[in-house]
Amino acid sequence: SPYGNERATTRVVSPWGVFFQSHAWYLWGSHPKTPKGVTYRISRIKTLHVWPDTPFSPPPDGMRIDDHASSGWYGYTGDADIPVEIEISPPLAEIVQETVWHPTQRFEDDEDGKTIMRAEVPDLGAVARWTMASAPYARAKSPEELVRRVGELARGMAEGHG
């Protein structure tokens, strides 16, 4: 991962499927620490080894790739359990409602043209980066950890741009 993990890691994965989301291809597969599976961005896979004697782990009963892929925000999938709230100003306020960013999203329009976007997501880092990519029209409101992360990204951007 380019987000804080500088060294390569090795994973033993039973591949369950491939999907395209947010401009990239992802592999969905097993990993011993994640029984529901985990997502790997294919462009970040550097080497692949096939061990014929390694047993295949099937996906959880009843779980399909579209179920898994729809749980993510920008490819970060998993159990959507972190409630987030983002205030979005015009002109983005109307436009952002045209896209499904996450299956739990819902919008509440304000009288001043702003909209509040709420969702329950699996990864705050992905939402913080999305918020920064939508600047200056998007502002993290909650949780406090999301507000802090967006602030860190904004300070880093300001430092890099004088």
Secondary structure, DSSP 8 states (H G I E B T S, - for coil): -TTT--S-------EEEEEEETTEEEEEEEETTEEEEEEEEGGG-------TTS------TT--HHHHHTT-BTTB-S---EEEEEEE-TTHHHHGGGS-S-TT-EEEE-TTS-EEEEEEES-HHHHHHHHHHTTTSEEEEESHHHHHHHHHHHHHHHHHT-
